[in-house]
Amino acid sequence: MDINIRESIKKNFKESNINEIRESIVSSIKDNDEITLPGLGVFFEILWNNSSDIEKENILNTLKKGL
């Protein structure tokens, strides 16, 4: 069985509003749920691919500060 996690996540959240997406992210982090890490990775990939170079620098700086 071949599962495309990226497409599955995108399909599951396609009709979600901003609050639903936010709640999913917040609850995944709060619950320290390892199973949701791939989904958060897909969200990050979408964020990264849709960010300008300046926004990417801000993301990298935020990540570096958090590490």
CYANA upper distance limits for C-alpha pairs under 8 A (distance plus 0.5 A):
  3 ILE  CA      8 SER  CA      8.33
  4 ASN  CA      8 SER  CA      6.61
  5 ILE  CA      9 ILE  CA      6.53
  5 ILE  CA     38 PRO  CA      8.04
  5 ILE  CA     39 GLY  CA      8.03
  6 ARG  CA     10 LYS  CA      6.72
  6 ARG  CA     39 GLY  CA      8.17
  6 ARG  CA     42 VAL  CA      6.40
  7 GLU  CA     11 LYS  CA      6.48
  8 SER  CA     12 ASN  CA      6.58
  9 ILE  CA     13 PHE  CA      6.74
  9 ILE  CA     39 GLY  CA      6.75
  9 ILE  CA     42 VAL  CA      7.72
 10 LYS  CA     14 LYS  CA      6.21
 12 ASN  CA     16 SER  CA      8.49
 13 PHE  CA     21 ILE  CA      7.78
 16 SER  CA     20 GLU  CA      6.33
 16 SER  CA     21 ILE  CA      6.93
 17 ASN  CA     21 ILE  CA      6.90
 18 ILE  CA     22 ARG  CA      6.56
 19 ASN  CA     23 GLU  CA      6.52
 20 GLU  CA     24 SER  CA      6.67
 21 ILE  CA     25 ILE  CA      6.81
 22 ARG  CA     26 VAL  CA      6.54
 23 GLU  CA     27 SER  CA      6.33
 24 SER  CA     28 SER  CA      6.51
 25 ILE  CA     29 ILE  CA      6.79
 25 ILE  CA     40 LEU  CA      7.57
 26 VAL  CA     30 LYS  CA      6.42
 27 SER  CA     31 ASP  CA      6.27
 28 SER  CA     32 ASN  CA      6.60
 28 SER  CA     33 ASP  CA      6.03
 28 SER  CA     36 THR  CA      6.68
 28 SER  CA     37 LEU  CA      8.46
 29 ILE  CA     33 ASP  CA      7.24
 33 ASP  CA     37 LEU  CA      7.75
 36 THR  CA     40 LEU  CA      6.85
 37 LEU  CA     41 GLY  CA      6.60
 38 PRO  CA     42 VAL  CA      6.83
 39 GLY  CA     43 PHE  CA      6.87
 40 LEU  CA     44 PHE  CA      6.66
 41 GLY  CA     45 GLU  CA      6.61
 42 VAL  CA     46 ILE  CA      6.74
 43 PHE  CA     47 LEU  CA      6.67
 44 PHE  CA     48 TRP  CA      6.49
 45 GLU  CA     49 ASN  CA      6.49
 46 ILE  CA     50 ASN  CA      6.62
 47 LEU  CA     51 SER  CA      6.64
 48 TRP  CA     56 LYS  CA      7.11
 51 SER  CA     55 GLU  CA      6.00
 51 SER  CA     56 LYS  CA      6.50
 52 SER  CA     56 LYS  CA      6.64
 53 ASP  CA     57 GLU  CA      6.79
 54 ILE  CA     58 ASN  CA      6.89
 55 GLU  CA     59 ILE  CA      6.69
 56 LYS  CA     60 LEU  CA      6.63
 57 GLU  CA     61 ASN  CA      6.59
 58 ASN  CA     62 THR  CA      6.58
 59 ILE  CA     63 LEU  CA      6.63
 60 LEU  CA     64 LYS  CA      6.54
 61 ASN  CA     65 LYS  CA      6.64
 62 THR  CA     66 GLY  CA      6.73
 63 LEU  CA     67 LEU  CA      6.79
